[in-house]
């Protein structure tokens, strides 16, 4: 039982770090999702996993303020800009700097997340998880990384994405 739990948590983090080319194991991972209520109210969720385990006290909701209608790309950028500004303000409201950020979506969401990071002058490892085929997208390549269905890294990513989705709704 303990071995299986470790496979799903710390070992999954180590495997994920390898997959995305990180030099160290990502301990704090933040996942982001955008949710639209009939295209009227857009809300974003931020979930936090520490060593592969949900840290529910650190979850946050964001109301989308500057984007009209259901525009997931612009909404993702707005939320991450706000998150990075809080990070730079170092006000402690959002805890520590993440080692890895996972955005729900494909290359489009990843690109808008990258723009937010660049505009904020922050440098954090960014990836996205595209729902249809569970493809992992990383910056600097348009080719997705396709992980084996039974890999610990993919299971962790899916858990983060699903939790962000569940928390957004």
Secondary structure as UniProt FT lines:
FT   HELIX           2..8
FT   HELIX           10..19
FT   TURN            20..21
FT   STRAND          28..37
FT   TURN            38..40
FT   STRAND          41..50
FT   TURN            51..52
FT   STRAND          53..54
FT   HELIX           56..58
FT   STRAND          60..63
FT   HELIX           72..89
FT   TURN            93..94
FT   STRAND          100..104
FT   HELIX           107..120
FT   STRAND          125..130
FT   TURN            131..134
FT   STRAND          135..138
FT   TURN            139..140
FT   TURN            149..150
FT   HELIX           152..168
//
